[in-house]
Amino acid sequence: MRVFGCLCYVTVTGPNAVKLDPRAFKAIFLGYASTQKGYKVYNLSTHKVIVSRDVIFYESVFPYLSTPSNILVNEQDSQVDLHSLSDIVDHHDNNEDSDKHADVDMSELGKCRTSKRSKTKSTWLNDYVSNAVSGVNKHFTSPHLRDTFPFTELPNSLVPYAAFLANIADEQEPCSYKQASGSKKWIQAIDKELQALKETATWDLVDLPKGKKLIGCKWVYKIKRNPDGIVKRYKTRLVAKGFTQIEGGD
């Protein structure tokens, strides 16, 4: 199972691929397609939901996720005054033989230079944030820095992010006329189907014979998509409930 909301790259394939165009584009992983084989992703360039099989995942990178303000760090803040630290250690070594019980001010060991610049959070929906905090000196590890997000902070920070992804998810096909009547797109599709039935003279209007019962009908709704999962059109069909017909009685 892939990580929901992670960064991924979708390879551009097929006859529409141009030689000099990029071979892949950035996207967000939304889940698995229910109507075809492939991954459902959100294209960060076109802002559309598509389906593709050729996807490379980066499950530690989450686009649009803001960095928690209490762990914002920069390279200047992470540097320790190594000269001061060296002087303290040398002084301690020189006096170790003369007085093994001498106390050393350990608070000096943890002092870091602090920046006077104001810290600002990353702009929402603009920056990529991974689990690793960038800009930290690889040769010195400060006990005051954390290289991963605390587990307790993730749920709160992911709430607006998950809501954003849910908002761009594709719509579902209605199961009844009552559901479809709330959408202008489906109403237009129904009107188009009725007009086509009239133009082709699908039925003739006649009086109901005495002692006979009418056969009911039902609307069937289907979303037609392109190979990449983008909605092509909304299709409706009016079908008769032939299974309710009684021979000789209806």
DAGI-V821954 format. One record per pair of residues at least 4 apart in sequence whose C-alpha atoms are under 7 Angstrom apart, sorted by the first residue. I is the first residue (numbers start at 1). J is the second residue. Records with the same first field share a line. If there is no record, write none. Layout:
I->J  J
This chain:
3->59
4->29  30  31
5->28  29  30  62
6->28  29  58  59  60  61  62  63
7->27  28  29  57  58  59  61  62  63
8->26  27  28  29  55  56  57  58
9->24  25  26  27  55  56  57
10->24  25  26  27  54  55  56
11->23  24  25  54  55
12->17  23  24
13->17
26->43  44
27->41  42  43  44
28->41  42  43
29->40  41  42
30->40  41  42
31->39  40
32->38  39  40
33->37  38  39  40  51
38->51  52  53
39->51  52  53
40->49  50  51  52
41->49  50  51
42->47  48  49  50
43->47  48  49
49->230
50->228  229  230
51->228  229
52->228
60->130  131
61->128  129  130  131
62->128  129  130
63->127  128  129
64->124  125  126  127  128
65->125  128  129  161
66->122  124  129
67->72  121  122  129
68->72
69->121
73->77
74->78  135
75->79  135  136
77->113  114  115
78->136  137
79->112  137
80->112  113
81->85  112  113
82->86
83->87
84->88
85->89  109
86->90
87->91
88->92
89->93
90->94
91->95
92->96
95->99
96->100
107->111
122->127
123->127
131->148  149
132->147  148
133->147  148
149->153
150->154
153->157
154->158
155->159
158->162
159->163
160->164
161->165
162->166
163->167
164->168
165->169
173->221  222  223
174->179  180  221
175->179
176->180
177->181  219
180->186  187
181->186  187
183->187
184->188
185->189
186->190  234
187->191
188->192
189->193  234  235  236
190->194  236
191->195
192->196
193->197  236  237
194->198
195->199
196->200
197->201  202
198->202
208->212
212->249  250
213->250
214->250
215->240  241  244  245
216->240  241
217->238  239  240  241
218->238  239  240  241
219->236  237  238  239
220->236  237  238
221->235  236  237
222->234  235  236
223->231  233  234  235
224->231  232  233  234  235
225->229  230  231  232
226->230  231  232
245->250
246->250
